Structure formats: structure tokens, C-alpha cells
């Protein structure tokens, strides 16, 4: 990787390699490889492409790659199938539409169909009081 950055040619490669190895201790080789590819190909943001990355920057990118690899290897959650809901009859839907649009007869029919529904029953009582 060091040979890919010409401005870093004046540094002692043995010391630089030891520093990198110390910085990436316990990081899996695949993450190190992915991070090195990103630096060499110039895909790391805010990195001066004329210089090799610092040990800390390289180790940070390695940890990011390690986290990405671990995230990809996690088992995916499967979506539970929806339980089928009973279908509402078309005439009931039409009654609801008519009642929402102000039809008094539709409200009365709904109140007869659903006497336990407090909203519908209250609206029907209110309409009866208005007559």
C-alpha cells in the first residue's frame, strides 16, 4: 500500500509497517484488505491522496470495514406474513361513505347495524333529536 503514495516515499517503510500493524492489531484481515483497497483507489473521503494514510486513519477505516462486514453477515429478519382480515362488504363501505358525506339515512342504517358502536349511536341519537 505504501508504494501507491509517492509523497510518502521518504519514510522508513519498516517503521511505517510496524506502526500500521500495531494500529490494526486484532482487526480481521478481510477488513484490512478492504480498507487498503479504499485508500489506494482514492475512495476515502477527506484523505489527501498524495500521502499514505496515518496509522490512526487506516485503523479507523479498517474498523469501519469490519463493522460493515459484520453487518452484512448478520441474519436478516424475515417479515411475518400478514394475517388475513375479513373483508368488509361493499354495501357497508358505501354506507360509510354516504354517512361521511352527510347522508342521514346512511347514518341511521349504520346505527341499526352497529348498535354497540358509541360513535354511530351518538350520531343517530343526535339526528333523532334534530327531527
PyMOL commands that place a pseudoatom at each C-alpha (Angstrom):
pseudoatom trace, name=CA, resn=UNK, resi=1, chain=A, elem=C, hetatm=0, pos=[0.000, 0.000, 0.000]
pseudoatom trace, name=CA, resn=UNK, resi=2, chain=A, elem=C, hetatm=0, pos=[2.817, 2.418, 0.813]
pseudoatom trace, name=CA, resn=UNK, resi=3, chain=A, elem=C, hetatm=0, pos=[4.186, 2.256, -2.717]
pseudoatom trace, name=CA, resn=UNK, resi=4, chain=A, elem=C, hetatm=0, pos=[0.877, 3.603, -4.006]
pseudoatom trace, name=CA, resn=UNK, resi=5, chain=A, elem=C, hetatm=0, pos=[1.515, 7.010, -2.407]
pseudoatom trace, name=CA, resn=UNK, resi=6, chain=A, elem=C, hetatm=0, pos=[4.597, 8.684, -3.910]
pseudoatom trace, name=CA, resn=UNK, resi=7, chain=A, elem=C, hetatm=0, pos=[4.778, 11.549, -1.398]
pseudoatom trace, name=CA, resn=UNK, resi=8, chain=A, elem=C, hetatm=0, pos=[5.324, 9.014, 1.391]
pseudoatom trace, name=CA, resn=UNK, resi=9, chain=A, elem=C, hetatm=0, pos=[8.447, 7.543, -0.199]
pseudoatom trace, name=CA, resn=UNK, resi=10, chain=A, elem=C, hetatm=0, pos=[10.781, 9.356, 2.226]
pseudoatom trace, name=CA, resn=UNK, resi=11, chain=A, elem=C, hetatm=0, pos=[9.577, 7.452, 5.288]
pseudoatom trace, name=CA, resn=UNK, resi=12, chain=A, elem=C, hetatm=0, pos=[11.195, 4.313, 6.627]
pseudoatom trace, name=CA, resn=UNK, resi=13, chain=A, elem=C, hetatm=0, pos=[8.924, 1.530, 5.327]
pseudoatom trace, name=CA, resn=UNK, resi=14, chain=A, elem=C, hetatm=0, pos=[9.818, -0.916, 8.098]
pseudoatom trace, name=CA, resn=UNK, resi=15, chain=A, elem=C, hetatm=0, pos=[8.863, 1.539, 10.822]
pseudoatom trace, name=CA, resn=UNK, resi=16, chain=A, elem=C, hetatm=0, pos=[5.729, 2.549, 8.937]
pseudoatom trace, name=CA, resn=UNK, resi=17, chain=A, elem=C, hetatm=0, pos=[4.651, -1.082, 8.517]
pseudoatom trace, name=CA, resn=UNK, resi=18, chain=A, elem=C, hetatm=0, pos=[5.241, -1.775, 12.231]
pseudoatom trace, name=CA, resn=UNK, resi=19, chain=A, elem=C, hetatm=0, pos=[3.123, 1.227, 13.138]
pseudoatom trace, name=CA, resn=UNK, resi=20, chain=A, elem=C, hetatm=0, pos=[0.321, 0.050, 10.823]
pseudoatom trace, name=CA, resn=UNK, resi=21, chain=A, elem=C, hetatm=0, pos=[0.487, -3.470, 12.265]
pseudoatom trace, name=CA, resn=UNK, resi=22, chain=A, elem=C, hetatm=0, pos=[0.250, -2.076, 15.764]
pseudoatom trace, name=CA, resn=UNK, resi=23, chain=A, elem=C, hetatm=0, pos=[-2.728, 0.095, 14.808]
pseudoatom trace, name=CA, resn=UNK, resi=24, chain=A, elem=C, hetatm=0, pos=[-4.657, -2.756, 13.171]
pseudoatom trace, name=CA, resn=UNK, resi=25, chain=A, elem=C, hetatm=0, pos=[-3.944, -5.370, 15.832]
pseudoatom trace, name=CA, resn=UNK, resi=26, chain=A, elem=C, hetatm=0, pos=[-6.970, -7.689, 16.265]
pseudoatom trace, name=CA, resn=UNK, resi=27, chain=A, elem=C, hetatm=0, pos=[-8.757, -6.421, 13.137]
pseudoatom trace, name=CA, resn=UNK, resi=28, chain=A, elem=C, hetatm=0, pos=[-9.658, -9.245, 10.720]
pseudoatom trace, name=CA, resn=UNK, resi=29, chain=A, elem=C, hetatm=0, pos=[-7.550, -9.451, 7.532]
pseudoatom trace, name=CA, resn=UNK, resi=30, chain=A, elem=C, hetatm=0, pos=[-10.562, -9.026, 5.242]
pseudoatom trace, name=CA, resn=UNK, resi=31, chain=A, elem=C, hetatm=0, pos=[-11.376, -5.656, 6.832]
pseudoatom trace, name=CA, resn=UNK, resi=32, chain=A, elem=C, hetatm=0, pos=[-7.730, -4.581, 6.478]
pseudoatom trace, name=CA, resn=UNK, resi=33, chain=A, elem=C, hetatm=0, pos=[-7.757, -5.610, 2.824]
pseudoatom trace, name=CA, resn=UNK, resi=34, chain=A, elem=C, hetatm=0, pos=[-10.977, -3.709, 2.126]
pseudoatom trace, name=CA, resn=UNK, resi=35, chain=A, elem=C, hetatm=0, pos=[-9.650, -0.567, 3.850]
pseudoatom trace, name=CA, resn=UNK, resi=36, chain=A, elem=C, hetatm=0, pos=[-6.379, -0.729, 1.908]
pseudoatom trace, name=CA, resn=UNK, resi=37, chain=A, elem=C, hetatm=0, pos=[-8.320, -1.051, -1.373]
pseudoatom trace, name=CA, resn=UNK, resi=38, chain=A, elem=C, hetatm=0, pos=[-10.401, 2.014, -0.492]
pseudoatom trace, name=CA, resn=UNK, resi=39, chain=A, elem=C, hetatm=0, pos=[-7.316, 4.126, 0.277]
pseudoatom trace, name=CA, resn=UNK, resi=40, chain=A, elem=C, hetatm=0, pos=[-5.418, 3.009, -2.811]
pseudoatom trace, name=CA, resn=UNK, resi=41, chain=A, elem=C, hetatm=0, pos=[-8.402, 3.600, -5.093]
pseudoatom trace, name=CA, resn=UNK, resi=42, chain=A, elem=C, hetatm=0, pos=[-8.964, 7.078, -3.585]
pseudoatom trace, name=CA, resn=UNK, resi=43, chain=A, elem=C, hetatm=0, pos=[-12.449, 6.319, -2.249]
pseudoatom trace, name=CA, resn=UNK, resi=44, chain=A, elem=C, hetatm=0, pos=[-11.867, 7.515, 1.327]
pseudoatom trace, name=CA, resn=UNK, resi=45, chain=A, elem=C, hetatm=0, pos=[-13.348, 10.953, 1.951]
pseudoatom trace, name=CA, resn=UNK, resi=46, chain=A, elem=C, hetatm=0, pos=[-11.186, 13.746, 3.370]
pseudoatom trace, name=CA, resn=UNK, resi=47, chain=A, elem=C, hetatm=0, pos=[-7.947, 11.904, 2.615]
pseudoatom trace, name=CA, resn=UNK, resi=48, chain=A, elem=C, hetatm=0, pos=[-5.054, 13.648, 0.863]
pseudoatom trace, name=CA, resn=UNK, resi=49, chain=A, elem=C, hetatm=0, pos=[-4.405, 11.219, -1.950]
pseudoatom trace, name=CA, resn=UNK, resi=50, chain=A, elem=C, hetatm=0, pos=[-0.775, 12.293, -2.293]
pseudoatom trace, name=CA, resn=UNK, resi=51, chain=A, elem=C, hetatm=0, pos=[0.158, 10.789, 1.101]
pseudoatom trace, name=CA, resn=UNK, resi=52, chain=A, elem=C, hetatm=0, pos=[-0.294, 7.413, 2.695]
pseudoatom trace, name=CA, resn=UNK, resi=53, chain=A, elem=C, hetatm=0, pos=[-2.918, 7.460, 5.450]
pseudoatom trace, name=CA, resn=UNK, resi=54, chain=A, elem=C, hetatm=0, pos=[-1.819, 7.876, 9.019]
pseudoatom trace, name=CA, resn=UNK, resi=55, chain=A, elem=C, hetatm=0, pos=[-1.896, 4.753, 11.144]
pseudoatom trace, name=CA, resn=UNK, resi=56, chain=A, elem=C, hetatm=0, pos=[-4.871, 6.077, 13.056]
pseudoatom trace, name=CA, resn=UNK, resi=57, chain=A, elem=C, hetatm=0, pos=[-6.810, 6.898, 9.866]
pseudoatom trace, name=CA, resn=UNK, resi=58, chain=A, elem=C, hetatm=0, pos=[-6.049, 3.492, 8.429]
pseudoatom trace, name=CA, resn=UNK, resi=59, chain=A, elem=C, hetatm=0, pos=[-7.102, 1.715, 11.626]
pseudoatom trace, name=CA, resn=UNK, resi=60, chain=A, elem=C, hetatm=0, pos=[-10.319, 3.764, 11.736]
pseudoatom trace, name=CA, resn=UNK, resi=61, chain=A, elem=C, hetatm=0, pos=[-11.161, 2.788, 8.155]
pseudoatom trace, name=CA, resn=UNK, resi=62, chain=A, elem=C, hetatm=0, pos=[-10.367, -0.846, 8.983]
pseudoatom trace, name=CA, resn=UNK, resi=63, chain=A, elem=C, hetatm=0, pos=[-12.825, -0.723, 11.899]
pseudoatom trace, name=CA, resn=UNK, resi=64, chain=A, elem=C, hetatm=0, pos=[-15.487, 0.748, 9.611]
pseudoatom trace, name=CA, resn=UNK, resi=65, chain=A, elem=C, hetatm=0, pos=[-14.944, -2.061, 7.144]
pseudoatom trace, name=CA, resn=UNK, resi=66, chain=A, elem=C, hetatm=0, pos=[-15.068, -4.604, 9.960]
pseudoatom trace, name=CA, resn=UNK, resi=67, chain=A, elem=C, hetatm=0, pos=[-18.417, -3.167, 11.114]
pseudoatom trace, name=CA, resn=UNK, resi=68, chain=A, elem=C, hetatm=0, pos=[-19.744, -3.305, 7.539]
pseudoatom trace, name=CA, resn=UNK, resi=69, chain=A, elem=C, hetatm=0, pos=[-18.640, -6.922, 7.142]
pseudoatom trace, name=CA, resn=UNK, resi=70, chain=A, elem=C, hetatm=0, pos=[-20.273, -7.873, 10.454]
pseudoatom trace, name=CA, resn=UNK, resi=71, chain=A, elem=C, hetatm=0, pos=[-23.486, -6.089, 9.490]
pseudoatom trace, name=CA, resn=UNK, resi=72, chain=A, elem=C, hetatm=0, pos=[-23.623, -7.955, 6.185]
pseudoatom trace, name=CA, resn=UNK, resi=73, chain=A, elem=C, hetatm=0, pos=[-23.098, -11.305, 7.881]
pseudoatom trace, name=CA, resn=UNK, resi=74, chain=A, elem=C, hetatm=0, pos=[-25.915, -10.847, 10.411]
pseudoatom trace, name=CA, resn=UNK, resi=75, chain=A, elem=C, hetatm=0, pos=[-29.009, -12.921, 9.752]
pseudoatom trace, name=CA, resn=UNK, resi=76, chain=A, elem=C, hetatm=0, pos=[-31.783, -10.948, 8.110]
pseudoatom trace, name=CA, resn=UNK, resi=77, chain=A, elem=C, hetatm=0, pos=[-35.157, -10.610, 9.753]
pseudoatom trace, name=CA, resn=UNK, resi=78, chain=A, elem=C, hetatm=0, pos=[-37.935, -12.204, 7.821]
pseudoatom trace, name=CA, resn=UNK, resi=79, chain=A, elem=C, hetatm=0, pos=[-41.212, -10.413, 7.516]
pseudoatom trace, name=CA, resn=UNK, resi=80, chain=A, elem=C, hetatm=0, pos=[-44.098, -12.232, 9.109]
pseudoatom trace, name=CA, resn=UNK, resi=81, chain=A, elem=C, hetatm=0, pos=[-46.983, -12.796, 6.747]
pseudoatom trace, name=CA, resn=UNK, resi=82, chain=A, elem=C, hetatm=0, pos=[-49.984, -10.644, 7.493]
pseudoatom trace, name=CA, resn=UNK, resi=83, chain=A, elem=C, hetatm=0, pos=[-52.946, -12.430, 8.945]
pseudoatom trace, name=CA, resn=UNK, resi=84, chain=A, elem=C, hetatm=0, pos=[-55.868, -12.199, 6.566]
pseudoatom trace, name=CA, resn=UNK, resi=85, chain=A, elem=C, hetatm=0, pos=[-58.508, -9.774, 7.736]
pseudoatom trace, name=CA, resn=UNK, resi=86, chain=A, elem=C, hetatm=0, pos=[-62.162, -10.308, 6.967]
pseudoatom trace, name=CA, resn=UNK, resi=87, chain=A, elem=C, hetatm=0, pos=[-63.331, -8.266, 4.023]
pseudoatom trace, name=CA, resn=UNK, resi=88, chain=A, elem=C, hetatm=0, pos=[-65.935, -5.572, 4.559]
pseudoatom trace, name=CA, resn=UNK, resi=89, chain=A, elem=C, hetatm=0, pos=[-68.961, -5.926, 2.340]
pseudoatom trace, name=CA, resn=UNK, resi=90, chain=A, elem=C, hetatm=0, pos=[-69.243, -3.365, -0.438]
pseudoatom trace, name=CA, resn=UNK, resi=91, chain=A, elem=C, hetatm=0, pos=[-72.645, -2.104, 0.709]
pseudoatom trace, name=CA, resn=UNK, resi=92, chain=A, elem=C, hetatm=0, pos=[-71.252, -1.399, 4.195]
pseudoatom trace, name=CA, resn=UNK, resi=93, chain=A, elem=C, hetatm=0, pos=[-68.396, 0.588, 2.677]
pseudoatom trace, name=CA, resn=UNK, resi=94, chain=A, elem=C, hetatm=0, pos=[-70.910, 2.519, 0.585]
pseudoatom trace, name=CA, resn=UNK, resi=95, chain=A, elem=C, hetatm=0, pos=[-72.949, 3.255, 3.727]
pseudoatom trace, name=CA, resn=UNK, resi=96, chain=A, elem=C, hetatm=0, pos=[-69.818, 4.540, 5.469]
pseudoatom trace, name=CA, resn=UNK, resi=97, chain=A, elem=C, hetatm=0, pos=[-69.001, 6.769, 2.500]
pseudoatom trace, name=CA, resn=UNK, resi=98, chain=A, elem=C, hetatm=0, pos=[-72.551, 8.096, 2.361]
pseudoatom trace, name=CA, resn=UNK, resi=99, chain=A, elem=C, hetatm=0, pos=[-72.603, 8.714, 6.128]
pseudoatom trace, name=CA, resn=UNK, resi=100, chain=A, elem=C, hetatm=0, pos=[-69.297, 10.543, 5.921]
pseudoatom trace, name=CA, resn=UNK, resi=101, chain=A, elem=C, hetatm=0, pos=[-70.762, 12.711, 3.177]
pseudoatom trace, name=CA, resn=UNK, resi=102, chain=A, elem=C, hetatm=0, pos=[-73.720, 13.645, 5.382]
pseudoatom trace, name=CA, resn=UNK, resi=103, chain=A, elem=C, hetatm=0, pos=[-76.408, 11.134, 4.461]
pseudoatom trace, name=CA, resn=UNK, resi=104, chain=A, elem=C, hetatm=0, pos=[-78.825, 10.803, 7.398]
pseudoatom trace, name=CA, resn=UNK, resi=105, chain=A, elem=C, hetatm=0, pos=[-80.392, 7.616, 6.102]
pseudoatom trace, name=CA, resn=UNK, resi=106, chain=A, elem=C, hetatm=0, pos=[-76.938, 6.007, 5.853]
pseudoatom trace, name=CA, resn=UNK, resi=107, chain=A, elem=C, hetatm=0, pos=[-76.201, 7.007, 9.447]
pseudoatom trace, name=CA, resn=UNK, resi=108, chain=A, elem=C, hetatm=0, pos=[-79.486, 5.516, 10.627]
pseudoatom trace, name=CA, resn=UNK, resi=109, chain=A, elem=C, hetatm=0, pos=[-78.789, 2.245, 8.804]
pseudoatom trace, name=CA, resn=UNK, resi=110, chain=A, elem=C, hetatm=0, pos=[-75.293, 2.113, 10.328]
pseudoatom trace, name=CA, resn=UNK, resi=111, chain=A, elem=C, hetatm=0, pos=[-76.746, 2.759, 13.786]
pseudoatom trace, name=CA, resn=UNK, resi=112, chain=A, elem=C, hetatm=0, pos=[-79.152, -0.142, 13.275]
pseudoatom trace, name=CA, resn=UNK, resi=113, chain=A, elem=C, hetatm=0, pos=[-76.358, -2.394, 12.029]
pseudoatom trace, name=CA, resn=UNK, resi=114, chain=A, elem=C, hetatm=0, pos=[-73.907, -1.455, 14.803]
pseudoatom trace, name=CA, resn=UNK, resi=115, chain=A, elem=C, hetatm=0, pos=[-75.925, -0.553, 17.920]
pseudoatom trace, name=CA, resn=UNK, resi=116, chain=A, elem=C, hetatm=0, pos=[-72.925, -1.104, 20.221]
pseudoatom trace, name=CA, resn=UNK, resi=117, chain=A, elem=C, hetatm=0, pos=[-70.748, 1.465, 18.436]
pseudoatom trace, name=CA, resn=UNK, resi=118, chain=A, elem=C, hetatm=0, pos=[-70.912, 4.588, 20.624]
pseudoatom trace, name=CA, resn=UNK, resi=119, chain=A, elem=C, hetatm=0, pos=[-69.928, 6.984, 17.818]
pseudoatom trace, name=CA, resn=UNK, resi=120, chain=A, elem=C, hetatm=0, pos=[-72.570, 5.775, 15.397]
pseudoatom trace, name=CA, resn=UNK, resi=121, chain=A, elem=C, hetatm=0, pos=[-75.222, 5.507, 18.123]
pseudoatom trace, name=CA, resn=UNK, resi=122, chain=A, elem=C, hetatm=0, pos=[-74.473, 9.037, 19.351]
pseudoatom trace, name=CA, resn=UNK, resi=123, chain=A, elem=C, hetatm=0, pos=[-74.762, 10.442, 15.811]
pseudoatom trace, name=CA, resn=UNK, resi=124, chain=A, elem=C, hetatm=0, pos=[-78.064, 8.636, 15.293]
pseudoatom trace, name=CA, resn=UNK, resi=125, chain=A, elem=C, hetatm=0, pos=[-79.434, 9.963, 18.624]
pseudoatom trace, name=CA, resn=UNK, resi=126, chain=A, elem=C, hetatm=0, pos=[-78.306, 13.440, 17.665]
pseudoatom trace, name=CA, resn=UNK, resi=127, chain=A, elem=C, hetatm=0, pos=[-80.130, 13.203, 14.340]
pseudoatom trace, name=CA, resn=UNK, resi=128, chain=A, elem=C, hetatm=0, pos=[-83.283, 11.909, 16.039]
pseudoatom trace, name=CA, resn=UNK, resi=129, chain=A, elem=C, hetatm=0, pos=[-83.199, 14.870, 18.403]
pseudoatom trace, name=CA, resn=UNK, resi=130, chain=A, elem=C, hetatm=0, pos=[-82.927, 17.269, 15.463]
pseudoatom trace, name=CA, resn=UNK, resi=131, chain=A, elem=C, hetatm=0, pos=[-86.178, 15.977, 13.906]
for i in range(1, 131): cmd.bond("trace and resi %d" % i, "trace and resi %d" % (i + 1))
show_as sticks, trace
zoom trace
